């Protein structure tokens, strides 16, 4: 679903970047490894590290294991799904599992944004509908009404052909009609689709966008939302500082637990 909506796709990467801001790379865990695990955590609510050991069992470094492919084994330990239906098995003490607690189970992490998935899908559906609406030429939909007896049958057929050909390329071309002696309301254009759907489309997009951002607990100023008033969203530096303290640093503490668990199995310098 990351590619279904612009905000839903970029916010987890932005939160990953904020988490990396305070991260100090080392020989034991590179910025690339931490960045991958952090993105997994934002998307899946959990991240996995592999303890890579030397021949005498000392941990040399932490490697990244993709959360999408990781499963817990019933008898303990982990396995990773790989192509061709194969599995890679890991012992319990060879994997560091960082997860956000879920009140319904303690096996896998669960992300917080799941409550906003309906809004996300509605946003995607509205966008796809609008694209098809334009691609099909339905935005040229209107009632071409005339009550002037001076309009000849040949002119009517010519107008019908022009209107029928308004779909596809050139569908924004205007029509010229001249009726000598016709009244001011001899021809009326009554819109059917475009006017009725324009406001509804914008309302759906705005409401669902706000729901998606709220589901991610992201401040609009940091999510790339354009302010609707001249005052804007306020001091961006204060917003960033508060968001880091309230949202990102608590996540950092979950990853810092890996350091605590490795104290008894210290990384080789």
LOTOR-916470 format. One record per residue (C-alpha): residue number from 1; residue in three letters; chain; x negated, y negated, z. Coordinates in Angstrom, 3 decimals. Layout:
N
r pos=NUM	code=ALA	unit=A	c1=X	c2=Y	c3=Z .
...
// end
This chain:
269
r pos=1	code=UNK	unit=A	c1=0.000	c2=0.000	c3=0.000 .
r pos=2	code=UNK	unit=A	c1=-3.024	c2=-2.343	c3=0.200 .
r pos=3	code=UNK	unit=A	c1=-2.528	c2=-3.401	c3=-3.429 .
r pos=4	code=UNK	unit=A	c1=1.216	c2=-3.898	c3=-3.166 .
r pos=5	code=UNK	unit=A	c1=0.954	c2=-7.414	c3=-1.745 .
r pos=6	code=UNK	unit=A	c1=-1.703	c2=-10.119	c3=-1.807 .
r pos=7	code=UNK	unit=A	c1=-1.661	c2=-10.772	c3=1.945 .
r pos=8	code=UNK	unit=A	c1=-1.431	c2=-7.118	c3=2.961 .
r pos=9	code=UNK	unit=A	c1=-4.484	c2=-6.378	c3=0.847 .
r pos=10	code=UNK	unit=A	c1=-6.719	c2=-9.234	c3=1.979 .
r pos=11	code=UNK	unit=A	c1=-5.901	c2=-9.603	c3=5.686 .
r pos=12	code=UNK	unit=A	c1=-7.549	c2=-6.322	c3=6.818 .
r pos=13	code=UNK	unit=A	c1=-10.739	c2=-7.265	c3=4.975 .
r pos=14	code=UNK	unit=A	c1=-10.654	c2=-10.719	c3=6.515 .
r pos=15	code=UNK	unit=A	c1=-10.271	c2=-9.212	c3=9.998 .
r pos=16	code=UNK	unit=A	c1=-13.142	c2=-6.854	c3=9.179 .
r pos=17	code=UNK	unit=A	c1=-15.294	c2=-9.849	c3=8.273 .
r pos=18	code=UNK	unit=A	c1=-14.434	c2=-11.571	c3=11.549 .
r pos=19	code=UNK	unit=A	c1=-15.423	c2=-8.445	c3=13.447 .
r pos=20	code=UNK	unit=A	c1=-18.754	c2=-8.305	c3=11.608 .
r pos=21	code=UNK	unit=A	c1=-19.415	c2=-11.912	c3=12.573 .
r pos=22	code=UNK	unit=A	c1=-20.426	c2=-10.830	c3=16.089 .
r pos=23	code=UNK	unit=A	c1=-21.987	c2=-7.520	c3=15.070 .
r pos=24	code=UNK	unit=A	c1=-25.770	c2=-7.123	c3=15.366 .
r pos=25	code=UNK	unit=A	c1=-27.077	c2=-4.546	c3=12.858 .
r pos=26	code=UNK	unit=A	c1=-29.726	c2=-2.096	c3=13.996 .
r pos=27	code=UNK	unit=A	c1=-31.541	c2=1.019	c3=12.860 .
r pos=28	code=UNK	unit=A	c1=-28.842	c2=3.013	c3=14.616 .
r pos=29	code=UNK	unit=A	c1=-25.875	c2=1.386	c3=12.865 .
r pos=30	code=UNK	unit=A	c1=-26.104	c2=-0.777	c3=9.772 .
r pos=31	code=UNK	unit=A	c1=-23.739	c2=-3.597	c3=8.835 .
r pos=32	code=UNK	unit=A	c1=-22.472	c2=-1.491	c3=5.931 .
r pos=33	code=UNK	unit=A	c1=-21.605	c2=1.427	c3=8.225 .
r pos=34	code=UNK	unit=A	c1=-19.914	c2=-0.862	c3=10.721 .
r pos=35	code=UNK	unit=A	c1=-18.041	c2=-2.711	c3=7.974 .
r pos=36	code=UNK	unit=A	c1=-16.596	c2=0.500	c3=6.548 .
r pos=37	code=UNK	unit=A	c1=-15.528	c2=1.817	c3=9.944 .
r pos=38	code=UNK	unit=A	c1=-14.060	c2=-1.582	c3=10.861 .
r pos=39	code=UNK	unit=A	c1=-11.982	c2=-1.693	c3=7.675 .
r pos=40	code=UNK	unit=A	c1=-10.750	c2=1.834	c3=8.402 .
r pos=41	code=UNK	unit=A	c1=-9.745	c2=0.683	c3=11.868 .
r pos=42	code=UNK	unit=A	c1=-7.782	c2=-2.292	c3=10.534 .
r pos=43	code=UNK	unit=A	c1=-5.947	c2=-0.147	c3=7.959 .
r pos=44	code=UNK	unit=A	c1=-5.465	c2=3.136	c3=9.831 .
r pos=45	code=UNK	unit=A	c1=-5.799	c2=2.107	c3=13.472 .
r pos=46	code=UNK	unit=A	c1=-8.877	c2=4.311	c3=13.841 .
r pos=47	code=UNK	unit=A	c1=-12.460	c2=4.676	c3=12.652 .
r pos=48	code=UNK	unit=A	c1=-14.948	c2=7.540	c3=12.627 .
r pos=49	code=UNK	unit=A	c1=-18.730	c2=7.668	c3=13.050 .
r pos=50	code=UNK	unit=A	c1=-20.940	c2=10.706	c3=12.594 .
r pos=51	code=UNK	unit=A	c1=-23.853	c2=11.248	c3=14.930 .
r pos=52	code=UNK	unit=A	c1=-26.812	c2=12.073	c3=12.685 .
r pos=53	code=UNK	unit=A	c1=-29.407	c2=14.046	c3=14.666 .
r pos=54	code=UNK	unit=A	c1=-32.999	c2=15.098	c3=14.216 .
r pos=55	code=UNK	unit=A	c1=-34.253	c2=18.666	c3=14.543 .
r pos=56	code=UNK	unit=A	c1=-34.388	c2=18.469	c3=18.349 .
r pos=57	code=UNK	unit=A	c1=-30.851	c2=17.091	c3=18.668 .
r pos=58	code=UNK	unit=A	c1=-31.577	c2=13.406	c3=19.216 .
r pos=59	code=UNK	unit=A	c1=-29.266	c2=10.927	c3=17.522 .
r pos=60	code=UNK	unit=A	c1=-31.097	c2=9.051	c3=14.774 .
r pos=61	code=UNK	unit=A	c1=-28.234	c2=6.880	c3=13.566 .
r pos=62	code=UNK	unit=A	c1=-24.490	c2=6.617	c3=13.121 .
r pos=63	code=UNK	unit=A	c1=-22.942	c2=7.298	c3=9.725 .
r pos=64	code=UNK	unit=A	c1=-19.476	c2=6.441	c3=8.497 .
r pos=65	code=UNK	unit=A	c1=-16.776	c2=9.054	c3=7.969 .
r pos=66	code=UNK	unit=A	c1=-13.715	c2=7.892	c3=5.941 .
r pos=67	code=UNK	unit=A	c1=-10.639	c2=7.854	c3=8.169 .
r pos=68	code=UNK	unit=A	c1=-8.346	c2=8.680	c3=5.243 .
r pos=69	code=UNK	unit=A	c1=-9.904	c2=12.141	c3=4.960 .
r pos=70	code=UNK	unit=A	c1=-10.489	c2=12.945	c3=8.640 .
r pos=71	code=UNK	unit=A	c1=-8.362	c2=15.408	c3=10.605 .
r pos=72	code=UNK	unit=A	c1=-8.509	c2=16.706	c3=14.165 .
r pos=73	code=UNK	unit=A	c1=-8.761	c2=20.464	c3=14.590 .
r pos=74	code=UNK	unit=A	c1=-6.368	c2=22.237	c3=16.952 .
r pos=75	code=UNK	unit=A	c1=-9.135	c2=23.949	c3=18.887 .
r pos=76	code=UNK	unit=A	c1=-11.316	c2=20.847	c3=19.129 .
r pos=77	code=UNK	unit=A	c1=-13.634	c2=19.136	c3=16.711 .
r pos=78	code=UNK	unit=A	c1=-12.930	c2=17.492	c3=13.377 .
r pos=79	code=UNK	unit=A	c1=-12.834	c2=18.301	c3=9.696 .
r pos=80	code=UNK	unit=A	c1=-13.061	c2=16.091	c3=6.618 .
r pos=81	code=UNK	unit=A	c1=-11.132	c2=16.797	c3=3.440 .
r pos=82	code=UNK	unit=A	c1=-13.366	c2=16.808	c3=0.368 .
r pos=83	code=UNK	unit=A	c1=-12.619	c2=17.438	c3=-3.342 .
r pos=84	code=UNK	unit=A	c1=-11.633	c2=20.859	c3=-4.665 .
r pos=85	code=UNK	unit=A	c1=-9.786	c2=21.743	c3=-1.473 .
r pos=86	code=UNK	unit=A	c1=-12.970	c2=22.106	c3=0.569 .
r pos=87	code=UNK	unit=A	c1=-13.474	c2=21.064	c3=4.213 .
r pos=88	code=UNK	unit=A	c1=-16.453	c2=19.781	c3=6.147 .
r pos=89	code=UNK	unit=A	c1=-16.336	c2=20.810	c3=9.816 .
r pos=90	code=UNK	unit=A	c1=-17.762	c2=18.746	c3=12.672 .
r pos=91	code=UNK	unit=A	c1=-18.221	c2=19.608	c3=16.323 .
r pos=92	code=UNK	unit=A	c1=-16.497	c2=17.395	c3=18.899 .
r pos=93	code=UNK	unit=A	c1=-19.756	c2=15.796	c3=20.067 .
r pos=94	code=UNK	unit=A	c1=-20.901	c2=15.024	c3=16.515 .
r pos=95	code=UNK	unit=A	c1=-18.123	c2=12.492	c3=15.830 .
r pos=96	code=UNK	unit=A	c1=-17.331	c2=9.177	c3=17.496 .
r pos=97	code=UNK	unit=A	c1=-13.627	c2=8.496	c3=17.161 .
r pos=98	code=UNK	unit=A	c1=-12.581	c2=4.870	c3=17.764 .
r pos=99	code=UNK	unit=A	c1=-8.798	c2=4.594	c3=17.863 .
r pos=100	code=UNK	unit=A	c1=-6.043	c2=2.242	c3=18.888 .
r pos=101	code=UNK	unit=A	c1=-3.792	c2=3.992	c3=21.370 .
r pos=102	code=UNK	unit=A	c1=-0.316	c2=4.998	c3=20.235 .
r pos=103	code=UNK	unit=A	c1=2.437	c2=5.456	c3=22.838 .
r pos=104	code=UNK	unit=A	c1=3.845	c2=8.530	c3=21.053 .
r pos=105	code=UNK	unit=A	c1=0.652	c2=10.585	c3=20.680 .
r pos=106	code=UNK	unit=A	c1=-3.065	c2=10.452	c3=21.451 .
r pos=107	code=UNK	unit=A	c1=-4.454	c2=12.383	c3=18.474 .
r pos=108	code=UNK	unit=A	c1=-4.687	c2=9.684	c3=15.823 .
r pos=109	code=UNK	unit=A	c1=-4.684	c2=5.912	c3=15.854 .
r pos=110	code=UNK	unit=A	c1=-1.707	c2=4.047	c3=14.415 .
r pos=111	code=UNK	unit=A	c1=-1.912	c2=0.517	c3=12.938 .
r pos=112	code=UNK	unit=A	c1=0.334	c2=-2.253	c3=14.229 .
r pos=113	code=UNK	unit=A	c1=1.639	c2=-3.454	c3=10.870 .
r pos=114	code=UNK	unit=A	c1=3.891	c2=-0.443	c3=10.191 .
r pos=115	code=UNK	unit=A	c1=6.918	c2=-2.436	c3=11.347 .
r pos=116	code=UNK	unit=A	c1=6.383	c2=-4.812	c3=8.434 .
r pos=117	code=UNK	unit=A	c1=6.300	c2=-2.175	c3=5.694 .
r pos=118	code=UNK	unit=A	c1=9.907	c2=-2.765	c3=4.627 .
r pos=119	code=UNK	unit=A	c1=9.174	c2=-6.462	c3=4.147 .
r pos=120	code=UNK	unit=A	c1=6.043	c2=-5.526	c3=2.216 .
r pos=121	code=UNK	unit=A	c1=7.958	c2=-3.232	c3=-0.118 .
r pos=122	code=UNK	unit=A	c1=10.719	c2=-5.808	c3=-0.603 .
r pos=123	code=UNK	unit=A	c1=8.082	c2=-8.384	c3=-1.516 .
r pos=124	code=UNK	unit=A	c1=6.596	c2=-5.988	c3=-4.054 .
r pos=125	code=UNK	unit=A	c1=10.021	c2=-5.130	c3=-5.476 .
r pos=126	code=UNK	unit=A	c1=10.890	c2=-8.819	c3=-5.871 .
r pos=127	code=UNK	unit=A	c1=7.645	c2=-9.455	c3=-7.744 .
r pos=128	code=UNK	unit=A	c1=8.084	c2=-6.438	c3=-10.022 .
r pos=129	code=UNK	unit=A	c1=11.696	c2=-7.389	c3=-10.711 .
r pos=130	code=UNK	unit=A	c1=10.642	c2=-10.916	c3=-11.614 .
r pos=131	code=UNK	unit=A	c1=7.956	c2=-9.628	c3=-13.993 .
r pos=132	code=UNK	unit=A	c1=10.424	c2=-7.321	c3=-15.743 .
r pos=133	code=UNK	unit=A	c1=12.943	c2=-10.135	c3=-15.772 .
r pos=134	code=UNK	unit=A	c1=10.572	c2=-12.280	c3=-17.839 .
r pos=135	code=UNK	unit=A	c1=9.157	c2=-9.442	c3=-19.931 .
r pos=136	code=UNK	unit=A	c1=12.659	c2=-8.394	c3=-20.961 .
r pos=137	code=UNK	unit=A	c1=13.569	c2=-11.959	c3=-21.890 .
r pos=138	code=UNK	unit=A	c1=16.443	c2=-11.965	c3=-19.414 .
r pos=139	code=UNK	unit=A	c1=15.531	c2=-15.475	c3=-18.309 .
r pos=140	code=UNK	unit=A	c1=17.080	c2=-16.653	c3=-21.608 .
r pos=141	code=UNK	unit=A	c1=20.406	c2=-15.347	c3=-20.351 .
r pos=142	code=UNK	unit=A	c1=23.231	c2=-17.895	c3=-20.610 .
r pos=143	code=UNK	unit=A	c1=26.699	c2=-18.349	c3=-22.002 .
r pos=144	code=UNK	unit=A	c1=26.580	c2=-20.357	c3=-25.229 .
r pos=145	code=UNK	unit=A	c1=30.068	c2=-21.802	c3=-25.256 .
r pos=146	code=UNK	unit=A	c1=31.613	c2=-23.747	c3=-28.133 .
r pos=147	code=UNK	unit=A	c1=35.182	c2=-24.887	c3=-28.797 .
r pos=148	code=UNK	unit=A	c1=34.621	c2=-27.114	c3=-31.821 .
r pos=149	code=UNK	unit=A	c1=36.607	c2=-26.129	c3=-34.954 .
r pos=150	code=UNK	unit=A	c1=34.043	c2=-27.957	c3=-37.123 .
r pos=151	code=UNK	unit=A	c1=31.446	c2=-25.258	c3=-36.434 .
r pos=152	code=UNK	unit=A	c1=31.469	c2=-23.094	c3=-39.552 .
r pos=153	code=UNK	unit=A	c1=31.276	c2=-19.307	c3=-39.532 .
r pos=154	code=UNK	unit=A	c1=27.880	c2=-19.452	c3=-41.209 .
r pos=155	code=UNK	unit=A	c1=26.570	c2=-21.736	c3=-38.471 .
r pos=156	code=UNK	unit=A	c1=27.924	c2=-19.387	c3=-35.801 .
r pos=157	code=UNK	unit=A	c1=26.108	c2=-16.440	c3=-37.330 .
r pos=158	code=UNK	unit=A	c1=22.908	c2=-18.460	c3=-37.606 .
r pos=159	code=UNK	unit=A	c1=23.156	c2=-19.419	c3=-33.904 .
r pos=160	code=UNK	unit=A	c1=23.814	c2=-15.834	c3=-32.916 .
r pos=161	code=UNK	unit=A	c1=20.713	c2=-14.724	c3=-34.799 .
r pos=162	code=UNK	unit=A	c1=18.578	c2=-17.398	c3=-33.155 .
r pos=163	code=UNK	unit=A	c1=19.823	c2=-16.518	c3=-29.668 .
r pos=164	code=UNK	unit=A	c1=19.392	c2=-12.787	c3=-30.287 .
r pos=165	code=UNK	unit=A	c1=15.808	c2=-13.435	c3=-31.367 .
r pos=166	code=UNK	unit=A	c1=14.966	c2=-15.419	c3=-28.239 .
r pos=167	code=UNK	unit=A	c1=13.573	c2=-12.345	c3=-26.438 .
r pos=168	code=UNK	unit=A	c1=9.863	c2=-11.668	c3=-26.384 .
r pos=169	code=UNK	unit=A	c1=7.329	c2=-14.052	c3=-27.929 .
r pos=170	code=UNK	unit=A	c1=8.726	c2=-17.521	c3=-28.520 .
r pos=171	code=UNK	unit=A	c1=11.596	c2=-17.115	c3=-26.072 .
r pos=172	code=UNK	unit=A	c1=11.177	c2=-20.673	c3=-24.776 .
r pos=173	code=UNK	unit=A	c1=11.856	c2=-22.298	c3=-28.149 .
r pos=174	code=UNK	unit=A	c1=14.709	c2=-24.791	c3=-28.230 .
r pos=175	code=UNK	unit=A	c1=17.666	c2=-24.764	c3=-30.621 .
r pos=176	code=UNK	unit=A	c1=18.979	c2=-27.700	c3=-32.640 .
r pos=177	code=UNK	unit=A	c1=22.676	c2=-27.854	c3=-33.486 .
r pos=178	code=UNK	unit=A	c1=24.391	c2=-30.627	c3=-35.448 .
r pos=179	code=UNK	unit=A	c1=28.224	c2=-30.721	c3=-35.644 .
r pos=180	code=UNK	unit=A	c1=29.457	c2=-33.757	c3=-37.571 .
r pos=181	code=UNK	unit=A	c1=32.477	c2=-35.190	c3=-35.840 .
r pos=182	code=UNK	unit=A	c1=32.127	c2=-32.854	c3=-32.856 .
r pos=183	code=UNK	unit=A	c1=33.057	c2=-33.932	c3=-29.323 .
r pos=184	code=UNK	unit=A	c1=30.553	c2=-34.468	c3=-26.497 .
r pos=185	code=UNK	unit=A	c1=31.430	c2=-31.033	c3=-25.046 .
r pos=186	code=UNK	unit=A	c1=31.657	c2=-29.175	c3=-28.314 .
r pos=187	code=UNK	unit=A	c1=28.785	c2=-26.944	c3=-27.143 .
r pos=188	code=UNK	unit=A	c1=28.018	c2=-26.078	c3=-23.529 .
r pos=189	code=UNK	unit=A	c1=25.163	c2=-24.008	c3=-22.106 .
r pos=190	code=UNK	unit=A	c1=26.188	c2=-22.168	c3=-18.937 .
r pos=191	code=UNK	unit=A	c1=23.183	c2=-20.505	c3=-17.217 .
r pos=192	code=UNK	unit=A	c1=23.797	c2=-17.041	c3=-15.825 .
r pos=193	code=UNK	unit=A	c1=20.589	c2=-15.477	c3=-14.574 .
r pos=194	code=UNK	unit=A	c1=17.737	c2=-17.925	c3=-14.121 .
r pos=195	code=UNK	unit=A	c1=19.374	c2=-20.522	c3=-11.882 .
r pos=196	code=UNK	unit=A	c1=21.078	c2=-17.915	c3=-9.738 .
r pos=197	code=UNK	unit=A	c1=17.914	c2=-15.883	c3=-9.161 .
r pos=198	code=UNK	unit=A	c1=15.240	c2=-18.567	c3=-8.819 .
r pos=199	code=UNK	unit=A	c1=16.108	c2=-19.672	c3=-5.288 .
r pos=200	code=UNK	unit=A	c1=16.798	c2=-16.102	c3=-4.186 .
r pos=201	code=UNK	unit=A	c1=13.400	c2=-14.965	c3=-5.464 .
r pos=202	code=UNK	unit=A	c1=11.545	c2=-17.734	c3=-3.661 .
r pos=203	code=UNK	unit=A	c1=13.448	c2=-17.089	c3=-0.442 .
r pos=204	code=UNK	unit=A	c1=12.690	c2=-13.369	c3=-0.533 .
r pos=205	code=UNK	unit=A	c1=9.014	c2=-13.989	c3=-1.269 .
r pos=206	code=UNK	unit=A	c1=8.647	c2=-16.508	c3=1.555 .
r pos=207	code=UNK	unit=A	c1=10.521	c2=-14.485	c3=4.160 .
r pos=208	code=UNK	unit=A	c1=8.737	c2=-11.228	c3=3.388 .
r pos=209	code=UNK	unit=A	c1=5.366	c2=-12.997	c3=3.269 .
r pos=210	code=UNK	unit=A	c1=5.959	c2=-14.343	c3=6.769 .
r pos=211	code=UNK	unit=A	c1=6.974	c2=-10.882	c3=7.981 .
r pos=212	code=UNK	unit=A	c1=3.829	c2=-9.305	c3=6.548 .
r pos=213	code=UNK	unit=A	c1=1.620	c2=-11.954	c3=8.152 .
r pos=214	code=UNK	unit=A	c1=3.424	c2=-11.545	c3=11.480 .
r pos=215	code=UNK	unit=A	c1=3.020	c2=-7.759	c3=11.304 .
r pos=216	code=UNK	unit=A	c1=-0.734	c2=-8.273	c3=10.976 .
r pos=217	code=UNK	unit=A	c1=-0.673	c2=-10.858	c3=13.799 .
r pos=218	code=UNK	unit=A	c1=-2.502	c2=-13.240	c3=11.484 .
r pos=219	code=UNK	unit=A	c1=-2.330	c2=-17.014	c3=11.778 .
r pos=220	code=UNK	unit=A	c1=-0.976	c2=-18.544	c3=8.529 .
r pos=221	code=UNK	unit=A	c1=-3.873	c2=-20.989	c3=8.421 .
r pos=222	code=UNK	unit=A	c1=-6.307	c2=-18.049	c3=8.250 .
r pos=223	code=UNK	unit=A	c1=-4.156	c2=-16.022	c3=5.839 .
r pos=224	code=UNK	unit=A	c1=-4.441	c2=-18.420	c3=2.891 .
r pos=225	code=UNK	unit=A	c1=-0.886	c2=-19.761	c3=3.215 .
r pos=226	code=UNK	unit=A	c1=-0.374	c2=-23.255	c3=1.852 .
r pos=227	code=UNK	unit=A	c1=1.179	c2=-25.573	c3=4.459 .
r pos=228	code=UNK	unit=A	c1=4.597	c2=-26.972	c3=3.583 .
r pos=229	code=UNK	unit=A	c1=4.042	c2=-30.294	c3=5.341 .
r pos=230	code=UNK	unit=A	c1=1.436	c2=-33.016	c3=5.174 .
r pos=231	code=UNK	unit=A	c1=0.190	c2=-32.333	c3=8.703 .
r pos=232	code=UNK	unit=A	c1=-0.904	c2=-28.802	c3=7.793 .
r pos=233	code=UNK	unit=A	c1=-1.546	c2=-26.141	c3=10.419 .
r pos=234	code=UNK	unit=A	c1=-3.767	c2=-28.180	c3=12.724 .
r pos=235	code=UNK	unit=A	c1=-7.451	c2=-27.899	c3=13.599 .
r pos=236	code=UNK	unit=A	c1=-8.723	c2=-24.829	c3=11.727 .
r pos=237	code=UNK	unit=A	c1=-11.738	c2=-24.481	c3=14.024 .
r pos=238	code=UNK	unit=A	c1=-9.545	c2=-24.267	c3=17.121 .
r pos=239	code=UNK	unit=A	c1=-7.265	c2=-21.768	c3=15.364 .
r pos=240	code=UNK	unit=A	c1=-10.283	c2=-19.676	c3=14.428 .
r pos=241	code=UNK	unit=A	c1=-11.685	c2=-19.782	c3=17.962 .
r pos=242	code=UNK	unit=A	c1=-8.402	c2=-18.773	c3=19.590 .
r pos=243	code=UNK	unit=A	c1=-7.826	c2=-16.004	c3=17.056 .
r pos=244	code=UNK	unit=A	c1=-11.306	c2=-14.606	c3=17.587 .
r pos=245	code=UNK	unit=A	c1=-10.832	c2=-14.554	c3=21.363 .
r pos=246	code=UNK	unit=A	c1=-7.315	c2=-13.099	c3=21.364 .
r pos=247	code=UNK	unit=A	c1=-7.429	c2=-10.666	c3=18.440 .
r pos=248	code=UNK	unit=A	c1=-10.917	c2=-9.800	c3=17.217 .
r pos=249	code=UNK	unit=A	c1=-13.003	c2=-9.583	c3=20.394 .
r pos=250	code=UNK	unit=A	c1=-10.614	c2=-7.110	c3=22.067 .
r pos=251	code=UNK	unit=A	c1=-11.147	c2=-4.880	c3=19.018 .
r pos=252	code=UNK	unit=A	c1=-14.895	c2=-5.333	c3=19.461 .
r pos=253	code=UNK	unit=A	c1=-14.597	c2=-3.847	c3=22.965 .
r pos=254	code=UNK	unit=A	c1=-13.129	c2=-0.668	c3=21.476 .
r pos=255	code=UNK	unit=A	c1=-16.199	c2=-0.284	c3=19.269 .
r pos=256	code=UNK	unit=A	c1=-18.550	c2=-1.166	c3=22.138 .
r pos=257	code=UNK	unit=A	c1=-17.340	c2=1.978	c3=23.890 .
r pos=258	code=UNK	unit=A	c1=-19.430	c2=3.901	c3=21.351 .
r pos=259	code=UNK	unit=A	c1=-22.535	c2=2.376	c3=22.951 .
r pos=260	code=UNK	unit=A	c1=-21.381	c2=3.516	c3=26.372 .
r pos=261	code=UNK	unit=A	c1=-20.802	c2=7.073	c3=25.179 .
r pos=262	code=UNK	unit=A	c1=-24.228	c2=7.159	c3=23.526 .
r pos=263	code=UNK	unit=A	c1=-26.087	c2=6.234	c3=26.714 .
r pos=264	code=UNK	unit=A	c1=-26.378	c2=9.882	c3=27.673 .
r pos=265	code=UNK	unit=A	c1=-27.476	c2=10.737	c3=24.137 .
r pos=266	code=UNK	unit=A	c1=-29.675	c2=7.767	c3=23.400 .
r pos=267	code=UNK	unit=A	c1=-30.450	c2=6.766	c3=19.833 .
r pos=268	code=UNK	unit=A	c1=-34.048	c2=7.370	c3=18.754 .
r pos=269	code=UNK	unit=A	c1=-35.809	c2=4.027	c3=18.358 .
// end
